[in-house]
Each structure stands twice: as C-alpha cells, then as structure tokens.
C-alpha cells in the first residue's frame, strides 16, 4: 500500500472477477477488538495507517516498528492478534521475522505486504504461517478485510490469484506445483511469449536460445503450471499480469 493509496482510502471489495481473492467465500466474523502490530520501515506509512485504524472500530494498534527484530519483540510483549509485516523489512526480512513471530509464545496471525506478486515469495509467506498476502498499493479497506480474515484464522490473497494457489502454498502436499517449484526467470519470459501467440521456435529466436532449450523450458512450464495446453498458460499470464488480457 502506497502513501497515495492510504490518503485516497477508497472503499473497495475485490472478488474473483477482480483483483482480490477470498478463498473460502466467507465474510470475516467481527471480533470485539483485534490487536495489531505494524512493522514497516517507512515512518510516514506507519503513521498514516495508525491514523486510519484510529477510525476503524474493532481494530486497535498496540505497537509499531521499523525493523524485524523489534517486531519479534513487540509480538512477544504486546501479544497482538495480528502482525502486519512488510516483506522487505531491513535487517531481518519479513519472511524470517514472520517465522520467528509464529514460533513465539503469543504466535499471532500474520498479514504480509509486498511490492509485487512473486510466487516463490507468496509460497514462503504462507508456509511460515501467513494468513494474508497483499500488494502495498492495495486499498485500506482491503487491508482491513484481510486483517479481519486473519484474526479468525482464515486466508486472503490479494491480486491476480485464486483459491487453488492459496491451498497450494498452505498445503503443498496436495499440489504437484510445490514439488516442482516456482518458474525461473527464463521460463517466465518464455511463458509470456507463448501467451502472446509466438510459437516455441519463434520464442526461442527472440530469447536467443536454441529451439531444443526452448522445448525443455516449455515442458517445465507446462509441468509446473499443471497446464494442459497453451490456453492454460495464457490464463496464468493474465492472472499474474505478465500480459494484458
């Protein structure tokens, strides 16, 4: 969430046709009060969120910090219900901070904020115990919604992704994609070209790789995405904003 997004504070709710996914389809059950800690290195951003949460009934900010180690200490001392973590915290990054927090005696729920969708990063965020993953340019109301979901031990994934993705991250044993891992940079480049209509041979030429290497990458892409055909690759690229629909 950018400072501009905070200031705009336009109320939206994204569904499966939009950018945000509520995997279970349930509305979060209100709690008497959800105690949260905010961890983000940008002081102005933290102050902006604190001011907005002051107007949001049922959510109380009990602590805020600029780095991961302090976030771990606050989670232990303040015992919040939810910790909002920037993935890119200085020193101890958001993922490792979240891992330490979940191992603490209070073990609060985690909501991660990131600058972009990164499948490997999302997978790791949910694996360490995350309940929600949002882009930093999300709307404040979407963040509130995600926090309320997390507080009742439900999941929320912002952006162009679906229920099957969340379940793949949370329950990797149920998905072959976990065993195969995230796509490499070269595979993503090839997937984008295939989705744009290039043949494997044409894509190989544009990437300056041999046709045989391109075929190997293509087979890996299809396996990792569990894609039956190029149409599935196109859908993946649209969901992850690799191409325009």
Secondary structure in CASP SS format (residue, H / E / C, confidence):
PFRMAT SS
TARGET T0000
AUTHOR 0000-0000-0000
METHOD secondary structure of the structure
MODEL  1
X C 1.00
X C 1.00
X H 1.00
X H 1.00
X H 1.00
X H 1.00
X H 1.00
X H 1.00
X C 1.00
X C 1.00
X C 1.00
X C 1.00
X C 1.00
X C 1.00
X C 1.00
X C 1.00
X C 1.00
X C 1.00
X C 1.00
X E 1.00
X E 1.00
X C 1.00
X C 1.00
X C 1.00
X C 1.00
X C 1.00
X C 1.00
X C 1.00
X C 1.00
X C 1.00
X C 1.00
X C 1.00
X C 1.00
X E 1.00
X E 1.00
X E 1.00
X E 1.00
X E 1.00
X E 1.00
X C 1.00
X C 1.00
X C 1.00
X H 1.00
X H 1.00
X H 1.00
X H 1.00
X H 1.00
X H 1.00
X H 1.00
X H 1.00
X H 1.00
X H 1.00
X H 1.00
X C 1.00
X C 1.00
X C 1.00
X C 1.00
X C 1.00
X E 1.00
X E 1.00
X E 1.00
X E 1.00
X E 1.00
X E 1.00
X E 1.00
X C 1.00
X E 1.00
X H 1.00
X H 1.00
X H 1.00
X H 1.00
X H 1.00
X H 1.00
X H 1.00
X H 1.00
X H 1.00
X H 1.00
X H 1.00
X C 1.00
X C 1.00
X C 1.00
X E 1.00
X E 1.00
X E 1.00
X E 1.00
X E 1.00
X C 1.00
X C 1.00
X C 1.00
X E 1.00
X C 1.00
X C 1.00
X C 1.00
X H 1.00
X H 1.00
X H 1.00
X H 1.00
X H 1.00
X H 1.00
X H 1.00
X H 1.00
X H 1.00
X C 1.00
X C 1.00
X C 1.00
X C 1.00
X C 1.00
X C 1.00
X E 1.00
X E 1.00
X E 1.00
X E 1.00
X E 1.00
X E 1.00
X C 1.00
X C 1.00
X C 1.00
X C 1.00
X H 1.00
X H 1.00
X H 1.00
X H 1.00
X H 1.00
X H 1.00
X H 1.00
X H 1.00
X H 1.00
X C 1.00
X C 1.00
X E 1.00
X E 1.00
X E 1.00
X E 1.00
X E 1.00
X E 1.00
X C 1.00
X C 1.00
X C 1.00
X C 1.00
X H 1.00
X H 1.00
X H 1.00
X H 1.00
X H 1.00
X H 1.00
X H 1.00
X H 1.00
X H 1.00
X H 1.00
X H 1.00
X H 1.00
X C 1.00
X C 1.00
X C 1.00
X C 1.00
X E 1.00
X E 1.00
X E 1.00
X C 1.00
X C 1.00
X C 1.00
X C 1.00
X H 1.00
X H 1.00
X H 1.00
X H 1.00
X H 1.00
X H 1.00
X H 1.00
X H 1.00
X C 1.00
X H 1.00
X H 1.00
X H 1.00
X C 1.00
X H 1.00
X H 1.00
X H 1.00
X H 1.00
X H 1.00
X C 1.00
X C 1.00
X C 1.00
X C 1.00
X H 1.00
X H 1.00
X H 1.00
X H 1.00
X H 1.00
X H 1.00
X H 1.00
X H 1.00
X H 1.00
X H 1.00
X H 1.00
X C 1.00
X C 1.00
X C 1.00
X C 1.00
X H 1.00
X H 1.00
X H 1.00
X H 1.00
X H 1.00
X H 1.00
X H 1.00
X H 1.00
X C 1.00
X C 1.00
X C 1.00
X H 1.00
X H 1.00
X H 1.00
X H 1.00
X H 1.00
X H 1.00
X H 1.00
X H 1.00
X H 1.00
X H 1.00
X H 1.00
X H 1.00
X H 1.00
X H 1.00
X H 1.00
X C 1.00
X C 1.00
X C 1.00
X C 1.00
X H 1.00
X H 1.00
X H 1.00
X H 1.00
X H 1.00
X H 1.00
X H 1.00
X H 1.00
X H 1.00
X H 1.00
X C 1.00
X C 1.00
X C 1.00
X C 1.00
X C 1.00
X C 1.00
END
